[in-house]
Every structure is written in structure tokens, then in C-alpha cells.
Amino acid sequence: MDSVAGRRFVVIGAYVVDCIARTSELPAWESATLAESITLVPGGKALNQAIALSRLGADVQALGVVGRDPAGGIVIEALERNRVDTTLIRCQDNANTPVCMCFANNSGETSFLWRISEETAITPTDIDRAENELASADAVLMTYELPLDTARHALSTLRSSSATVVVQPSPPLADAHTLPYDGVDALLPNLAEARALLAGRQSAATSSPSDVPVMLHKATGVPRIIVTCGADGCHAFADSMAGHFPAHPVPQVVDTTGASDAFAAYFAASTVSGSPIETAINDALAAAAHSIQRAGGSASMPPGPGL
């Protein structure tokens, strides 16, 4: 991709602390399981994407909420160390920064347990406070780590922005299929998330993965639909082009936690730099392949240009 140095990105979503436990088996009720390791690291899908974009040389602003507590300090310090602007991060008094429990085994499989409290949820007011930044951005990335009413307000606000709007509808948000997608330029769900967005359509659960992007395009009107499928790469419908893009082979899968975030960040950056859709998808797949060979979320984001 061409350089995105100086291009402006805003990333809306969760900025949390990940508690990562590496274990060969998940604990059962009424049992105690010895983990191979337990680490605390800054995390959240939005944080991972913001850091990946900043490492590409972009000017990145994080939009989210943390508690005014030690965990929140870890998040802010990590963002600022990676040259991410934290002006739009609200530090909430008397609230705990969200923590996500991440379980990972030696095969690269992951499982998550998370909660964002009402006190640290992004609100429509947070979106309004960033109106100027959203309007002047080259691109806005948004995850679904926020309440439905905030997602609706954000998408409605972005209708009037000239920014490229990239939505990663993860984690799944109840009733997300009712949101206004007419201002969205690209939608990047995994297969399960894509089928959830096709709620009420009888064929959604049984359709071939290659058919889902076209179905989702017809349902939402979003011009670029990229459905990620893990080791199978991704299926795309974009600019009237439909196709399958295989995953880039890697010698060993270590941890898939940050794969979709690296994919989203590099797809957005490549798109903003003017790359053709095929190049943007392959740039994203290369970033995901880099990520899964390393442990953690933010720590597995690619180091920058020249990947």
C-alpha cells in the first residue's frame, strides 16, 4: 500500500485491559486449573486497530472510555507510547476500566469473557463531542464494543462525513441488523457475525460462505462486504466483484486474538491510500498472518510499513 503518513483516522470502540491466560484446557465449574502463564496487557479491538494504524504512520485518535484507575492508566500509557491521540478518551471517575478475560491454548484457539459496565460504555454524547474530528477524518473505524443506541447515533452522524467508514461488527450486537448502514463504506464481519446481521433470513444459517457477502450487501446496501473465515481466508463482494481470497500460509499459529483487528486496520489503511480492493484485501490478510504468529492482541499488531 502507499503511505498513510499524515492521514487522519478515528477509531471508535473498547479500550480495555486484557487478562490473558494460556492454558491447555478451560476451567470447569468447581475445579482449579493451572495456567501456563497469565499476563495483563492493554487490549480491546479498537485499541489494537488504533495501534496498528499508528505504526503505519497515520495520525490516529482513539474514541472510547476508561475508568480513572490504574488499569485506565495502563491503557492511556500504551496508546500514547504508540503515538495515538487520547484527547477523545473519556476518563470516568468512580468507574473501573473494563477487563477482558482471554483464554488461549497452544493451538492458537481463543475464548473470551468480557463486560463493559454502563459507567464505561460509549454514549451518544461521546460521539457528539467528537463531531469535528469525525467530520475531518480520512477514515473512521468502528467496532460493536458499544451499546446499540450509541452505534445507531454514530452511524447516523457519520452519514454526513466525507470519511471512509469501516465497521467491524464485533462482538455481535443484538439487533445490529436494524442499524442504518447507508453511510458505511465497508463492513468486515466474520462468518458468524455476518449471519447474525442477516437475522430473519431463513437461508442465512445454511448459505455457503461464498454467498454470504452478496446477501449482506443486498440487506445493508454497504458497497464493500468482506467476510473473514479464519484459516479459509475471506469471501468478498466489493465494487461488483465477488471472490474468495485464501489466507496467507504461516509456519505456526500462536494466537488468533488480534487477527481480525490487524485485518481491519490494514484494510482501512490500504483503502484510504488508494489501493484497489484486491490489494487492500491482500494487505489485510498479510497483516492477519503476521498477527497470528505472535501472542496477544496489541503486541501482535504488525510493526509498520514494509510488512
C-alpha positions as CSV (number, residue, x, y, z in Angstrom):
1,M,0.0,0.0,0.0
2,D,1.0,3.6,-0.4
3,S,1.9,5.6,2.7
4,V,-0.8,6.8,5.0
5,A,1.5,9.2,6.9
6,G,-0.4,12.3,7.9
7,R,-3.8,10.7,7.1
8,R,-6.3,11.0,9.9
9,F,-8.1,8.1,11.5
10,V,-10.6,7.9,14.4
11,V,-11.1,4.5,16.0
12,I,-14.4,4.0,18.0
13,G,-14.7,1.1,20.4
14,A,-13.3,-0.5,23.5
15,Y,-10.0,0.4,25.2
16,V,-9.6,-2.2,28.0
17,V,-7.1,-4.4,29.8
18,D,-6.7,-8.0,28.7
19,C,-6.0,-10.7,31.2
20,I,-4.5,-13.4,29.0
21,A,-4.4,-16.9,30.4
22,R,-2.5,-19.5,28.4
23,T,-3.9,-22.9,29.2
24,S,-4.3,-26.4,27.6
25,E,-7.9,-26.6,28.9
26,L,-10.6,-24.2,30.1
27,P,-11.5,-24.4,33.8
28,A,-14.7,-26.3,34.7
29,W,-17.1,-25.3,37.5
30,E,-15.9,-26.4,40.9
31,S,-12.4,-27.0,39.7
32,A,-9.0,-25.3,39.7
33,T,-6.8,-25.3,36.5
34,L,-3.1,-24.4,36.5
35,A,-2.4,-21.9,33.7
36,E,0.9,-21.9,31.8
37,S,1.0,-18.1,32.1
38,I,-1.2,-15.2,33.0
39,T,-0.4,-11.7,31.8
40,L,-2.1,-8.3,31.9
41,V,-1.8,-6.2,28.7
42,P,-3.7,-3.2,27.2
43,G,-6.4,-4.5,24.8
44,G,-9.7,-4.1,23.1
45,K,-10.4,-4.3,19.4
46,A,-10.3,-0.6,19.0
47,L,-7.0,-0.3,20.8
48,N,-5.4,-2.9,18.7
49,Q,-6.6,-1.2,15.5
50,A,-5.5,2.2,16.7
51,I,-2.0,1.0,17.4
52,A,-1.7,-0.9,14.1
53,L,-2.7,2.3,12.2
54,S,-0.3,4.5,14.2
55,R,2.6,2.1,13.4
56,L,1.8,2.7,9.7
57,G,2.5,6.4,10.3
58,A,-1.2,7.6,10.4
59,D,-2.4,10.2,12.7
60,V,-4.8,8.3,14.9
61,Q,-7.3,9.4,17.6
62,A,-8.9,6.9,20.0
63,L,-12.6,7.4,20.9
64,G,-13.7,5.4,24.0
65,V,-14.0,5.4,27.7
66,V,-11.8,4.1,30.6
67,G,-12.0,4.4,34.3
68,R,-9.9,6.8,36.2
69,D,-7.9,3.9,37.8
70,P,-4.6,2.1,37.4
71,A,-6.0,-0.1,34.6
72,G,-7.1,3.0,32.7
73,G,-3.6,4.4,33.2
74,I,-2.2,1.3,31.5
75,V,-4.4,1.9,28.5
76,I,-3.6,5.6,28.2
77,E,0.1,5.0,28.6
78,A,0.1,2.3,25.9
79,L,-1.8,4.5,23.4
80,E,0.4,7.5,24.0
81,R,3.6,5.3,23.8
82,N,2.3,4.3,20.3
83,R,1.6,7.9,19.3
84,V,-2.2,7.5,19.4
85,D,-4.0,10.8,20.4
86,T,-6.1,10.2,23.5
87,T,-7.9,13.5,23.5
88,L,-11.2,11.7,22.8
89,I,-10.8,9.1,25.5
90,R,-13.2,9.9,28.4
91,C,-11.7,9.1,31.8
92,Q,-14.7,8.3,34.1
93,D,-14.4,9.0,37.8
94,N,-15.5,6.2,40.2
95,A,-15.5,3.6,37.5
96,N,-13.4,0.5,36.7
97,T,-11.7,0.2,33.4
98,P,-13.2,-2.9,31.6
99,V,-11.2,-6.1,31.8
100,C,-11.4,-8.9,29.2
101,M,-10.5,-12.4,30.2
102,C,-8.8,-14.1,27.3
103,F,-8.1,-17.8,27.3
104,A,-5.7,-19.2,24.7
105,N,-4.3,-22.7,24.1
106,N,-1.2,-23.9,22.3
107,S,-3.1,-24.4,19.0
108,G,-4.0,-20.8,18.8
109,E,-7.6,-21.2,19.7
110,T,-9.1,-18.5,22.0
111,S,-12.1,-17.9,24.2
112,F,-13.2,-14.6,25.8
113,L,-15.1,-13.4,28.8
114,W,-15.8,-9.7,29.0
115,R,-18.1,-7.0,30.2
116,I,-18.2,-3.2,29.7
117,S,-20.2,-1.5,32.5
118,E,-22.7,1.2,32.0
119,E,-20.3,3.7,33.5
120,T,-17.6,3.0,30.9
121,A,-19.8,2.5,27.9
122,I,-19.5,4.9,25.0
123,T,-22.5,7.2,24.9
124,P,-24.1,9.3,22.1
125,T,-22.7,12.4,23.9
126,D,-19.2,11.0,23.4
127,I,-19.9,10.8,19.7
128,D,-21.2,14.4,19.6
129,R,-18.1,15.6,21.5
130,A,-16.0,14.2,18.6
131,E,-18.2,15.7,15.9
132,N,-15.4,17.9,14.4
133,E,-12.8,15.1,14.5
134,L,-15.2,12.6,12.8
135,A,-16.1,15.2,10.1
136,S,-12.5,15.9,9.2
137,A,-11.1,12.4,9.4
138,D,-9.9,10.5,6.3
139,A,-11.4,7.3,7.8
140,V,-13.4,6.2,10.8
141,L,-13.2,2.6,12.1
142,M,-15.9,1.4,14.5
143,T,-16.4,-1.9,16.3
144,Y,-19.5,-3.0,18.1
145,E,-17.9,-2.8,21.6
146,L,-20.6,-0.2,22.5
147,P,-24.4,0.0,23.2
148,L,-26.9,-0.3,20.3
149,D,-28.2,3.3,20.7
150,T,-24.6,4.6,20.6
151,A,-23.9,2.6,17.5
152,R,-27.1,3.9,15.9
153,H,-26.1,7.5,16.8
154,A,-22.6,7.1,15.5
155,L,-23.7,5.6,12.2
156,S,-26.3,8.4,11.7
157,T,-23.7,11.0,12.5
158,L,-21.2,9.5,10.0
159,R,-23.7,9.8,7.2
160,S,-22.7,13.4,6.7
161,S,-19.0,12.8,7.0
162,S,-16.7,12.5,4.0
163,A,-14.6,10.0,5.9
164,T,-14.3,6.4,4.7
165,V,-16.3,4.5,7.3
166,V,-15.2,0.9,8.1
167,V,-17.3,-1.1,10.5
168,Q,-16.2,-4.3,12.2
169,P,-19.4,-5.6,13.7
170,S,-17.7,-7.4,16.5
171,P,-18.5,-8.6,19.1
172,P,-22.1,-9.4,17.9
173,L,-24.6,-6.7,19.0
174,A,-28.2,-7.7,19.5
175,D,-30.5,-6.1,16.8
176,A,-27.5,-4.9,14.8
177,H,-29.4,-5.7,11.6
178,T,-31.7,-2.7,12.5
179,L,-28.8,-0.1,12.3
180,P,-28.5,2.4,9.5
181,Y,-25.7,1.2,7.2
182,D,-26.2,3.7,4.3
183,G,-23.2,5.8,5.4
184,V,-20.9,2.8,5.7
185,D,-18.2,2.1,3.0
186,A,-17.0,-1.3,4.2
187,L,-18.3,-4.0,6.6
188,L,-15.9,-6.6,7.9
189,P,-17.7,-9.3,9.8
190,N,-16.6,-12.9,10.4
191,L,-18.9,-15.6,9.1
192,A,-20.9,-15.9,12.4
193,E,-21.3,-12.1,12.6
194,A,-22.3,-11.8,9.0
195,R,-25.1,-14.4,9.5
196,A,-26.2,-12.6,12.6
197,L,-26.6,-9.4,10.6
198,L,-28.9,-11.4,8.2
199,A,-31.3,-12.1,11.1
200,G,-34.7,-13.3,10.0
201,R,-33.5,-14.7,6.6
202,Q,-34.1,-18.4,6.6
203,S,-31.2,-19.2,4.2
204,A,-28.6,-17.2,6.2
205,A,-27.6,-20.1,8.5
206,T,-27.2,-22.6,5.7
207,S,-25.8,-20.5,2.9
208,S,-22.4,-21.1,1.5
209,P,-19.8,-18.7,2.9
210,S,-19.2,-17.5,-0.7
211,D,-22.9,-16.4,-0.9
212,V,-23.0,-14.5,2.4
213,P,-21.2,-11.3,1.2
214,V,-23.7,-10.8,-1.6
215,M,-26.6,-11.5,0.7
216,L,-25.3,-9.0,3.2
217,H,-24.7,-6.4,0.5
218,K,-28.3,-6.7,-0.6
219,A,-29.5,-6.5,3.0
220,T,-27.5,-3.5,4.1
221,G,-26.6,-1.6,0.9
222,V,-22.9,-1.4,2.0
223,P,-20.8,-1.5,-1.2
224,R,-17.9,-3.5,0.2
225,I,-18.5,-6.6,2.3
226,I,-15.5,-8.7,3.4
227,V,-16.4,-11.8,5.4
228,T,-13.4,-13.3,7.2
229,C,-13.3,-17.0,7.6
230,G,-10.1,-17.7,9.7
231,A,-7.8,-20.3,8.1
232,D,-10.0,-20.2,5.0
233,G,-9.2,-16.5,4.3
234,C,-12.1,-14.3,3.3
235,H,-15.0,-14.0,0.9
236,A,-15.7,-10.6,-0.6
237,F,-18.3,-8.7,-2.5
238,A,-16.9,-5.3,-3.4
239,D,-17.4,-2.9,-6.2
240,S,-19.4,-5.5,-8.0
241,M,-16.5,-8.0,-7.7
242,A,-17.1,-11.3,-5.8
243,G,-14.4,-13.7,-4.9
244,H,-12.5,-15.8,-2.4
245,F,-9.1,-14.7,-1.1
246,P,-7.1,-17.5,0.6
247,A,-5.3,-16.9,3.9
248,H,-1.6,-16.4,3.8
249,P,0.2,-19.5,5.0
250,V,2.2,-19.4,8.2
251,P,4.5,-21.9,9.7
252,Q,2.7,-21.9,13.1
253,V,-0.4,-20.3,14.6
254,V,0.4,-19.0,18.0
255,D,-2.6,-16.8,18.9
256,T,-5.6,-15.6,16.8
257,T,-6.6,-12.8,19.3
258,G,-5.5,-9.9,17.2
259,A,-6.0,-11.3,13.7
260,S,-9.3,-9.6,12.9
261,D,-8.1,-6.3,14.3
262,A,-4.9,-6.3,12.2
263,F,-7.0,-7.2,9.2
264,A,-9.4,-4.3,9.8
265,A,-6.7,-1.7,10.3
266,Y,-4.7,-2.7,7.3
267,F,-7.8,-2.9,5.1
268,A,-8.8,0.6,6.1
269,A,-5.3,2.0,5.7
270,S,-4.8,0.4,2.2
271,T,-8.3,1.6,1.1
272,V,-7.5,5.2,2.2
273,S,-4.1,5.1,0.5
274,G,-6.0,4.4,-2.8
275,S,-5.3,0.7,-3.3
276,P,-7.6,-1.4,-5.5
277,I,-9.9,-3.6,-3.5
278,E,-7.8,-6.8,-4.2
279,T,-4.7,-5.1,-2.9
280,A,-6.5,-3.8,0.2
281,I,-7.7,-7.4,1.0
282,N,-4.3,-8.9,0.5
283,D,-2.7,-6.3,2.6
284,A,-5.2,-7.1,5.3
285,L,-4.6,-10.9,5.0
286,A,-0.9,-10.3,5.3
287,A,-1.4,-8.3,8.5
288,A,-3.6,-11.0,9.9
289,A,-1.0,-13.6,9.1
290,H,1.6,-11.6,10.9
291,S,-0.6,-11.3,14.0
292,I,-1.4,-15.0,14.4
293,Q,2.3,-15.8,14.7
294,R,2.6,-13.8,17.9
295,A,0.9,-13.9,21.3
296,G,-1.5,-11.2,22.4
297,G,-3.7,-8.5,20.9
298,S,-1.9,-5.2,20.7
299,A,1.5,-6.9,21.0
300,S,0.8,-8.9,17.8
301,M,0.0,-5.9,15.6
302,P,2.4,-5.5,12.7
303,P,5.4,-3.2,13.2
304,G,4.5,-0.8,10.3
305,P,5.2,-0.3,6.6
306,G,7.0,-2.9,4.7
307,L,5.1,-5.9,6.1
